[in-house]
């Protein structure tokens, strides 16, 4: 059959005839009567369509032209109908215009900042468990779950002050290892919970794996098959199954905590239970693509809710600030939801970056390279988003002078913020207190030169989650010297008889209740040193960059600084 010649009347934006589905595209039939067909790309739902539209898509074989597809489908289909459907769905990217198939691969990137690595297909395992879950489900199961939750709540009240202690003070290494292994298993069970809920509702989980979610590692289970369910309640249940697993595990841990003997295991079980509760609550946050967002999206029955709301918010800003033609007649609550999603996304990325920086900067030059690479990635993504925003505004009729004026105002605002926002550098260190002598300690290779006489210090407990304020101090006038300090001055791990070489700065307690602070001050802990040097935000950023190990000449400066420290150690 001869190739169909493309002309202006038959062209659809973004595709060239003859048209066929991309190798990673699929047309998924509904699981229940009345449920929609799903058009998916690499297992990600792109659109919900009717059975008629699904028939058209399945007829696109990369050989037939629109008239031939209409003839194949029969009356009342026309070539114009076929082209209209293709034109509407072209933006989803499901067509490849007859290109050769290409594999999806185990590694997939999901905007804005998620990388997924598939481990295996959980469907066979979950399908084998389904009969057992069907047997134990019912009113008795609900009653047991309620009793378990009440037991967890009672465990919280019984634990009382112990919760604050395990969150704000160092625990033995064994306790953290227990919690780490338990949380690893719990997160995997969390994802199996999603998959099992979908399986019980008649769907099929596609894959399970590990992902980097906003710079934080996590498991995932692909339950996008849930969009083929006709019931909103079922889709909400699938979304909330994961947090319910964490809630149940946390309740069980908090229920049995008080029956354990006083030991590191009791503290570990208590910490694990509290973290499980925190994970369950965090997952209900609706403005990031977590379980709460999926549940809300299912409840309001708006697929791609976050992307649509961000588009509405961008259109509102573009039309009111840049003067572009609005694409939407009304905005409603979607504009506010999009704004909250935008701010939350930035907040999560900043928090993830802040969590990553302290860990990797202690790994030497390799860690600095990782931090710099992630920072460059974030800046590149931000730059691309800004360029895309202005390009879209230009395509929608925004005058050049308004775009130029907005860009100038934005640049001016950033410059003014960098120049006039006052910043005091804060250095995280540790402290030791023995026989009335207080010393602020840092690793020998840390940027200790940022600590100067007169800097203010907040003495804190060295906890994994919280840091309780214990007192205040001031850096003394004496120069630092080499010394040894317990491990918990650097990390929140209580390990007997383990000391680290440090650079110690003599200091003295301050405040109105110095005697009371000295009496209750532990022998070691965490310290936050606030510089007395007033800098602008721009100066602080420049100082942070030039003190990086990647800055040219920085290694030579560090070598000279190390020699100076060795000289001080020799004279001390």
KEKE-634444 format. One record per residue: x, z, y of N, C-alpha, C, O in turn. Coordinates in steps of 0.1 Angstrom, whole numbers, plus 5000, padded with zeros to 4 digits. Layout:
BEGIN
XZYXZYXZYXZY ...
END
This chain:
BEGIN
500950004988500050005000500950005012501950075013 500549925022501449915034501250035042500250105042 502350065050502350185059501350165070501150055075 500650275074499750265085500450265098501350345100 500150165106500750155119500150245129498950245132 500950325136500450425145500150355158500950275163 498950385164498650345178498050455186497850565180 497750435198497350545207496050605203495850715206 495150525197493850585193493950675181493050755179 495050665173495050735161496150845161496350915151 496950855172498050945172497551085174496551115182 498151185167497851325169499151385174500251365168 499151475184500351535189501051615178500551685171 502451585178503251655169503351605155504151655147 502551505151502651445138502651295138502251235148 503151235128503151085127502551045113502851105103 501650955114501050905102501950815094502750745100 501850815081500950895072501351045072502551075073 500351125071500551275072500351335058499551295050 501151435055501051525043501351665047502051685057 500951755039501351895041502851915038503451855029 503352005046504752045043504852115030503952175025 506052115024506252175011505952325011505552375001 506152395022505952535023504552575027504152685029 503652465029502252495034501452495021501652445011 500352575023499352585012497952605017497752655028 496952555009495552575013494952665002494752624991 494752795006494352894997492852914997492152935007 492252904985490852914983490353054985491153144983 489153074990488653214992488553294979488253234968 488653424979488553504968487153554965486853584953 486253544975484953584974483953484980484453414989 482753494976481753404983481553434997481453555001 481653335006481553365020482853385027482853385040 483953405020485253425026485753295030485453185025 486653285040487253155045488353105036488953185028 488652975037489852925032490952955042490752965054 492252965036493353005045494352895044494852855034 494852855056495952755057497152845060497252915070 498152845051499352925052500552845052500652735047 501652895059502952835060503952935056504153035062 504652905045505652995039504953135037505553245039 503753135031502953245027502453325040501853435038 502653275052502053335064500853265068500853145071 499653325068498453265073498553205087499053275096 498153085088498153015101496752995107496652985119 495852975098494452945103493452965092493752955080 492253005096491153015087490252885088489852855100 489952825078489152695079488052695069487952785060 487152605071485952585062486352505050487452455049 485452505040485752425028485852275031486652205024 485152225041485252085045486552055050487151945047 487052135059488452115065489452125054490452045054 489352215045490252225033490252105025491352055020 489152035023489051915016489851805023490551725016 489751795036490551695044491951725042492751625040 492451845043493851875042494351845028495551795027 493651875018494051845005494151695002494751644993 493451615010493351465008494551395015494751275014 495351475024496451415031497651415021498351515019 497851295016498951275006500151205011501051175003 500251175024501451115029501450965027502350895031 500350905022500150765020498950705027499050605034 497850775026496550735032496650745047497150845053 496050655055495850665069494450725071493750745062 494150765084492850835086491650765081490750825075 491550635082490350565077490250575062489250585056 491450565055491450575041491150715036490450725026 491550815043491150955040489650965041489051025032 489050915052487650925054486850855043485850905038 487450735039486750665028486850735015485950735007 488050805013488250885000487250995000486751034989 486951065011486051175012484651135011483751215006 484351015016482950965016482151005028482651065037 480950965028480050985039479751135040479551205030 479751195053479651135066481051125073481051115085 482151135066483451145072483851015079483550905074 484551025091485050915098486550935101487051045100 487250825104488650835108488850935120489851005120 487850925129487951015141487851165137488551245142 487051195127486951335122488251375116488751485119 488851295108490151325102491251355112491951455111 491351265122492351275132492051405141493051465145 490851435143490551555151491051675144491551765150 490751685131491251805123492751815123493351925125 493451705121494851705121495451745135496451815136 494751685145495251715159495151865162495951925168 494051935157493852075160494752165152495152265157 495152125140496052205132497552165133498352225126 497852065141499252015142500152125147501352135143 499652215156500452315162500852425153501752505155 500152435141500552535131501752505124502352585117 502252375124503452335118503252305103504252305096 502052285098501852265084502052125079502052105067 502252035088502551895084503951855085504751905094 504451765076505851725077505951575077507051525076 504851495079504851355080505651285069506351195071 505451335057506051275045507451305042508151235035 508051415049509451455046509551505032508551545026 510751505027511051555014510851705013511051775023 510351765002510151905001511351985003512451944999 511252105008512352195010511952335006510852375008 512852405000512552534995512352635006512952625017 511552745004511352855014512552945014512952995025 513252965002514353055002513953205002512753235005 514853284997514553424996514653495010514053595012 515353435019515553495033514653425043514753305044 513853505050512953445060513053525073513153645072 512953455084512953515097511553515103510853415103 511053635107509753645113509953695128510453805130 509453615138509653665152508853795154507853815147 509253885163510353855172511753905167512753855171 511754005157513054055153512954115139513154225137 512454025129512354075115512953975106512653855107 513854015097514453935087514053995073514254115071 513453905065512953955052513753885040514153775041 514153975030514853925018513953965006513754075003 513453854999512553874988513353924976514353864972 512754024969513454084957512754024944513453974935 511354034943510753994931509253974934508754014945 508453924925507053904925506354024918506554044906 505654114926505054234920503754214913503254304907 503254084913501854064908501654104894500754164890 502554054885502354094870502354244868501454294860 503254314874503254464872501954524877501454614871 501554494889500354554895499154514888498154594887 499054394883497954344875497754434862496654454857 498954474856498854554844498354694847497854764838 498554744860498154874863496654874868496054984868 496154764871494854754877493754824868492954894874 493754804855492654864847492755014848491655084848 493955074848494055224849493555274863492755374863 493855204874493355234887491755224887491155314894 491255124881489755114881489155224873488055274877 489855274863489255384855489255524863488255594862 490355544870490455674877489855674891489755784897 489455564896488855564909487355614908486755614898 486855654920485555704921485455834928486455874935 484255904928484156024936485156134932485556214941 485456144919486456244915487756224921488456314925 488156094922489456064928489456094943490456144948 488356064950488256104964488356254966488956294975 487656334958487656474959489056524957489556624964 489856474947491156514944492056484956492956564960 491856364963492656334974492456424986493356464993 491156464988490856554999491456694996491956755005 491456744984492056874980493556864982494156964987 494156754979495556734981495956744996496956805000 495156675004495356675019495156815024495956855033 494156885020493957025025495157115020495557205028 495657095008496857165004498057135013498857235016 498257015017499356985026499157045040500157095045 497957045045497657115058497957265057498557325066 497557325046497757465044499257495043499757595047 500057395036501457415035502157415049503157475051 501657335058502157325072502057465078503057515084 500857525077500657655083501557765077502057855083 501657755063502457855056503957845060504657945062 504457715062505857695065506157755079507157815081 505257735089505357785102506657755108507057635110 507457865113508657845120509757775111510757715117 509657765098510657705090510657555093511757495091 509557495097509557355101510557325112511357235112 510457405123511357395134512857415130513657345135 513057505121514457525117515057415109516157375112 514257355100514857245092515057115100515857025097 514257105111514356985120515456995130515856895135 515857115134516757135145518057205141518857225150 518357225129519557285125520157205113519457135106 521557215111522157145100521757195087521457315085 521557105077521257135064522357095055523257005058 522457145043523557105033523456955030522356895031 524556905026524656765022523656735011523056625010 523556825001522656804990521156784995520456704989 520756855005519356835010519156705016518156635014 520156645024519956515029519956405019519256305020 520756425008520856324998519456324990518956214987 518856444988517556454982516556374990515756294985 516556405003515556345012515756195013514756115013 516956145013517256005014516755935001516155825002 517055984989516555924977515055934976514455834972 514456044980512956054980512355964989511255904986 512855945001512255855011512455705007511555625009 513555675000513755544995512655504984511955404985 512455604975511355584965509955584972509155504968 509755664982508455674988508155544995506955494995 509155485002508855365009508555255000507655165003 509155244988508855144978507455164973506755074971 507055294970505755324966504655294977503555244974 505055304989504255275001503855125000502655085001 504855034997504554894996503754864984502954774984 504154934973503354904961501854944963500954894957 501655044971500255084975499454974981498354954977 500154904990499454784996499154684985498054634984 500154654977499954554967498954594957498154504952 498854714953497854764943496454764949495554724942 496354794961495054794968494554644968493354624966 495454554972495054414972494654364958493654294956 495454404948495154364934493754414930493054344923 493454544933492154604929490954534936489854534931 491254474948490254394955490054254951489254174955 490954214941490854074936491953984941491953864938 492854024950493853944956495153944948495254014938 496153874952497453864946498553884956498753804964 499353994955500554014964501553914960501853884948 502153844970503053734967504453774964505053714955 504953874971506353914969506654044975505854094983 507754104971508154234976509654234979510354164972 510154304989511554294992511954385003511254485006 513154365009513754445019513854365032514054245032 513554435043513654365056514354445066514454565065 514854375076515354445088514354435099514054325105 513654545102512454545111512854615124513054735124 512954535135513454595148514754675146514854785151 515654605139517054665136517054785127518054855126 515954815120515854925111515554865097514654785096 516254915086515954865073514554925068514255035071 513854845060512554885054512254795043512754685042 511254845034510754755024509554685030508954715040 509054575023507854505026507154455014507854425004 505854435015505054375004504154275011503354305019 504254145007503454045013502054045007501854004996 501154095015499754105011498854015020497654035022 499453895025498653805033497553745026496653685032 497553755012496453705004495153775008494053735004 495253895014494053975018493153905028491953935029 493753805035492853725044491853635037490953585043 492053625024491053545016489953635011488953585005 489953765014488853855011487753845022488053825033 486553845017485453825026485053955033484353945044 485454065028485054195034486054255043487254265040 485654285055486554355065487054485059488154525061 486054565053486454695048487554685038488454765037 487454585029488554565019489854535026490854585022 489854455036491154415043491754545050492954565050 490854625056491354745062491854845052492854905054 491254845040491654935030493054895025493954975022 493254765023494654715019495654755029496754795026 495354745042496354775053496654925053497754955056 495655005051495855155052496355215039496655335039 496455135028496855195015498255255016498555355010 499155185023500555235024500655365031501255455025 500055385043500055515050499455625041499855735042 498355585034497755685025498655735014498655855010 499555645009500555684999501555785005501755894999 502055765017502955855024502155985027502756095026 500955975031500156095034500056185021500156305021 499756115010499556184997500856254993500856364988 501956174993503256234989503656344998504256444993 503456335011503756445021502956565018503456675019 501656545015500756665012501256734999501156854999 501656654989502056714977503356804979503456914975 504356744987505556814990505256944998505857054995 504456935008504157055016503357155008503357275011 502557114998501757204990502657284981502357404979 503657224975504557294965505657364972506357444965 505957334985507057394992507157544991508257604988 506057614993506057754994506257824980506557944979 506057744969506257804956507757794951508057844940 508557724959509957704955510757824960510457884970 511857864953512757974957513457934970513657814972 513858034978514558004990515957944987516758004981 516057814991517357744987517357614995516457585003 518357534994518457405001517357314996516957225003 516957324983515857244978514557264985513857174988 514257394988513057424995513057365009512057305013 514157375016514357305029514157155028513557095036 514757095017514756955016513356905013512856805019 512556975005511156945002510356955015509456865017 510557055022509857075035510156955045509256905051 511456925046511856815055511256685050510756605058 511256665037510656535032509156535035508656425038 508456645033507056635036506656605050505756535053 507456675059507256645074507456495077506756435085 508556445072508956305074507856215069507556115075 507356245057506256155052505056155061504456055063 504656275066503556275076503856195088502956125093 505056205093505456135105505455985103504955905111 505855935091505855795087504455745087504055635092 503555825081502155785080501455775093500755675096 501755865103501255855116501855735124501155665131 503155715123503855605130503255475125503055385134 502955465113502455335108501055295113500655185112 500355395119499055365125499155315139498155285145 500355305145500555255158500155105159500655025151 499155075167498554945166499254825174498854715172 500254855182500754755191502054695186502554605192 502554735174503654675167503054625153502154685148 503654525147503154475135503454575123504154545114 502754685124502754795114501354795107500554705110 501154885098499954885091498754915100497654855097 498854995110497755015119497354895126496154875129 498354805130497954685136497254595127496254525131 497654585114496954495105495554545102494654465101 495354685102494054735100493154705112491954665110 493654715124492854685136492554535136491354495139 493554445133493254305132492154275122491354185125 492254345111491154315101489854365105488854305102 489854485112488554545116487854455126486654435126 488554405136487954315147487854175142487254095149 488454145131488454005125488953905134488353795137 490153925140490853835149492253805143493153885145 492453705135493753675130494853655141494453605152 496053685138497153675148496753735161497053685172 496253855160495753925172496853945182496653925194 498053985178499154015187499553895194499753895206 499753785187500253655193499153605203499553555214 497853615199496853565208496753655221496653605232 496953785219496853875231498053855240497953855252 499253835234500453805242500253675250500653665261 499653575243499353445250498453465262498553405272 497353545260496453575270497053645282496853615293 497953745279498553815289499553725297499553735309 500253645290501153545296500453455305500853415316 499253405301498453315309497953385321497853315332 497553505320497053585332498253595342497953565354 499353635338500553655347500953515353501153505365 500953415345501353285349500353225360500853175370 499053245357498153185367498053265380497853205390 498253395379498153475391499453485399499453505411 500653475392501953485399502553355402503053325413 502453265392503153135393502153025397502552905400 500853055398499852955402499552845392499152735396 499852865379499552765369498052765367497352855370 497552655360496152645357495852735345496452725335 494852825346494552915335493952835323493252745324 494452875311493952815298492652885293491852835286 492453015297491353095292490353125304490753155315 489053115300488053135310487953285314487653325325 488153375304488153515306489153585298489653525288 489653705302490753765295490253895287490653905275 489453975293488954095286490054185281491054205287 489754255270490654355265491854295258492854365257 491854165255493054105249494254105259495354115254 493954095272495054095281495754235281496954245282 494954345281495554475281496254505267497254565267 495654455256496354475243497654395243498654445238 497654275249498954205249499954265258501154265254 499554335269500554405277501154525270502354545270 500254595263500754715255501654665244502654735241 501354555237502154495227503554455232504554475225 503554395244504754345250505654465253506854465250 505154565259505954685263506354765250507554805250 505554775240505854845228506954765220507854835215 506954635220507954555214509354585220510254595212 509354585233510654605240511154755237512254775234 510154845237510554985234511055005220512055075219 510454935210510954955197512354895195513154945188 512554775202513954715201514954805207516054815202 514654865219515554945226515855075217517055115216 514855135211515055245203515855215191516755285187 515555095185516355055173517855035177518755065169 518054975188519454945193520155075196521355095192 519455175202520055305205520455375192521455445191 519555365181519855425169521055355162521855425155 521255225164522255155158523655175164524655195157 523655185177524955195185525755315181526955295177 525255445181526155555178526755545164527955585161 526055485154526555475140527655375139528655405134 527455255145528455145144529655165153530755115149 529455235164530655245173531655345167532855335171 531355425157532255505150533055435139533855495132 532755305137533355225126534555145131535055055124 534955175143536055095149535754965154534654935158 536654865153536554735159535354655152534654585159 535154675139534054605132532754655137531854575139 532554785140531354835145531054785159529954755162 532154775167531954725181531454575180530654535189 532054505171531654365170530154355166529454265172 529654435157528254435153527354475165526354405167 527754575172526954615184526854505194525854475200 528054445197528054335207527254215202526554145210 527354185189526554065184525054095185524354005189 524554215182523154245183522754245198521654195201 523554295206523254285221523154145226522254115233 524054055221523953915225522753855220522053775226 522353895207521153835202519853875210519053795213 519854005214518654055222518653985235517553945240 519753965242519853895255519453755253518753695262 519853685242519553545240518053535238517453445244 517453625230515953615228515253645241514253575244 515753735249515053755262515153635271514253595278 516353575272516553455280515653345275515053275284 515553325262514753215257513253235261512553145264 512853365260511453395263511153365278510053315281 512053405287511853375301511853225304510953175311 512753145297512753005299511452945294510852855300 510952985282509752935277508552965286507652885287 508553085292507453125301507453035313506352985317 508553005319508552925331508252775327507652705335 508752735315508452595311506952575309506452475312 506352675302504952665300504152665313503152585314 504552745322503952745335504052615342503052565348 505252555341505452425348504552315341503952235348 504452325328503552225321502152245325501352145324 501752365329500352395332500052385347499052435352 501052315354500752285368501252385379500852385390 502152475375502752575384503652495394504552425390 503452515407504352455417505752505416506052615413 506652415419508152445418508452555427509252645424 507952555439508352655449507952795444508652895447 506752805438506352935433507252985421507553105421 507552895413508452935402509852975407510453075403 510352905417511652935423511553075430512453155430 510453095437510353215445510253335435510753445438 509453325424509353425415510653455408511053575406 511453355405512753375399513653445409514453535405 513653405422514453475432514053615433514953705434 512753645434512353785435512753875423513153985424 512653815411513053885399514553915399514954025395 515353815403516753835404517153945414517954025412 516453935425516654035436516254175431516954275434 515154185424514654315419515754375410516054495410 516254295400517154345391518454385398519054485394 518854315408520054345415519954475423520854565422 518754495429518554615436518454735427518954845430 517854725415517854835406519254865401519554985400 520054765399521454795394522254865405523154935401 521954835417522754885428522255025432523155115435 520955055432520455175438519955285428519755395432 519755245416519355345406520555435403521555385398 520455565406521555655403521655695388520655715382 522855695383523055725369524155825367525255815374 523955925359525056015355525355995340524456005332 526555955337526955935323526756055315527156165319 526156045303525956155294526756125281526556025274 527656215277528556205265528056305255527956425258 527756255243527356345232528656395225529456315220 528756525224529956585218529556705209528356715206 530456795206530156915199530757035206531357015216 530457155200531057275206531457365195530857365184 532457455198532757565189532757695198533257685210 532357805193532357935200532858045191532158075181 533958105195534558205186535258305195536058265204 534958435193535558545201535558525216536458545223 534358475221534158455235534758325241534558305252 535458245232536058125237535158005233534857985222 534757935243533957815241534757685244535457675253 534657595234535357465235534357355232533657355223 534457245241533757125238534657035231535757005236 534156985220535056905211534556765209533356735209 535456665207535156525205536156475195537256525194 535856365187536856305179538056255187537856215198 539256255181540456215189540356075194540956045205 539655985187539655845192538455815201538255695204 537655915204536555895213537055875228538155915231 536155825236536455805250536455935258535555955266 537356025254537256155260537556165275537356265282 538156055280538556055294537356065303537456085315 536156035298534856045306534556185309533656215317 535156285302534856425304535856475314537056465312 535356545325536256585335535956735339534756775336 536856805345536556945349535356945358535156865367 534457045356533257065364532056995358530957025363 532256915348531056845342530156955335530557055330 528856935337527857025331527556995316527556875312 527357105309527157095294525957165290525657275295 525157095282523957165275524357185261524557085253 524357305256524657345243523357345234522357395238 523457275223522257255215522557275200523657285196 521457295193521557305178521757155173521257065179 522457145162522757015156521756985145522057005133 520556935149519556905139519456755136519956675144 518856725125518656585122517656515130517756395134 516556585134515456535142515456585156515456505166 515556715158515456775171516756855175517556895166 516956875187518156955192517657065202517257035213 517557185197517057295205518157345215519357355211 517757365228518757405238519057555235518257635234 520357585235520857715232521557785244521557905245 521957705253522657755265523257645274523057525271 523957685284524557585293526057625296526357745295 526857535300528257565302528857455312528157365316 530057475315530857395324532257365319532857455314 532657245320534057205315535057275324534857275337 536057345318537057415326538057325332538057205330 539057385339540157305346541257275337542157195340 541357345325542557325316542457195309541357145306 543557125307543556995300543157015285543357125280 542656915279542256925265543556935255544656895259 543256985243544356995234543756965220542556965217 544756935211544256905197543857035190544457135192 542857025181542357135174541557095162541556975159 540957185155540157165143538757225146538657325152 537757155141536357195143535557175130535857075123 534457245128533557225117532957085117532757025128 532557035106531856905105530556895113530256795119 529857005114528557005120528656995136527656995142 529856995141529956965155529856815158529556775170 529956735148529856585150528656535143527956445149 528356575131527156535124526356655119526956765117 524956645117524156755114524256795099523156795092 525456815094525656845080526356985078527456995084 525757075072526457205070527257205057526757205046 528557195059529457185047530557285049531357275058 530557385040531457495041532957445039533257365031 533857505047535257485046535757345049536757305044 534957265057535357135060535557125075534557135082 536757095079537057085093537656945096538156875088 537456905109537856775114538856795125538656885133 539856705127540656705139539856665151539156565150 539956735162539256705174540056725186541156775186 539556675197540156695210539256805217538056775219 539856915220539057035225539257055240540357055245 538157075247538157095262537657245264536557275262 538557325269538157465272537057465282537057395292 535957555280534857555288534357705289534857785282 533357725298532857855299531357855301530757755307 530657955296529157965297528757975311529458045319 527557925315526957945328525557985326525057995315 524858005337523458045337523258185340524258265340 521958225342521658365346521758455334522058575336 521658405322521658495310522858465301522658425289 524058465307525258425299525458525287525858475276 525158645289525358745278524358725267524758725255 523158695271522158675260522458545253522258535241 522858445260523258315254524358335244524358275233 525358415248526558435240526158505227526758475216 525258595228524858675216524158595206524258615194 523358495210522558415201523158275198522558195191 524358255204524958125202525658105189526558185186 525258005181525957985168527457945170527757915181 528157955160529657935161529957785164531057755168 529057695161529257555163527957485165526857535161 527957365171526757285173526957165181528157115182 525957115187525956985195526057015210525657125214 526656925217526756945232526556805239527056705234 525856815250525656695258526356725272525956815279 527356645275528156655287527656555297527756435295 527256605309526756525319527756515330528156615336 528256395333529256375343528756405357527656385360 529656465365529256495379529556375388529256375400 530156265382530356145390529056065392528456025382 528756045404527455965407527855815406528755765414 527055745398527255605397525955535398524855595396 525955405402524755325401524655275387525555275379 523455215384523155165371524155055368524655045356 524454965377525354855375526754905372527454855364 527255015380528555065377528655125363529655115356 527555195359527555255346527555145335528355165325 526855035336526854935327528254865326528754835315 528854845338530254785338531254885332532154835325 531055005334532055105328531855105313532855125306 530655095308530455095294531054975287531554985276 530954865294531454735288532954745288533654705278 533554785299535054785300535654885292536954885289 534954985287535555085278535255055264535655135255 534654935261534554895247535854855241536754805248 536054865228537254825221537454675222538554625220 536354605225536454455225536954405239537254285240 536954495249537354455262538854425262539654495256 539354305268540754265268541654385273541354435284 542654415266543554515270543154655267543854755269 541954675261541454805258542254875247542454995248 542654795237543454855226544754915231545255015226 545354845241546654895246546455025254547255115253 545255025261544955155268544755265259545155375261 544055235248543755335238545055385231545155505229 545955295229547255335223548055435232548555535228 548055395246548655485255548055615256548655725257 546655615255545855745256546255825244546355955245 546355765232546655835220548055905221548256015217 549055825227550355885229550356005238551056105236 549455995248549356115258548756235250549256345253 547756205242547156325234548256385225548256505224 549056295218550056345209551056435216551556535211 551356385229552256465237551756605240552456705240 550356605244549756735247549756825235549856945236 549456765223549456845211550756905208550857025204 551856825211553156885209553556995218554357085214 553056995230553357105240552457225238552757335243 551257205231550357315230550757415219550157515216 
END
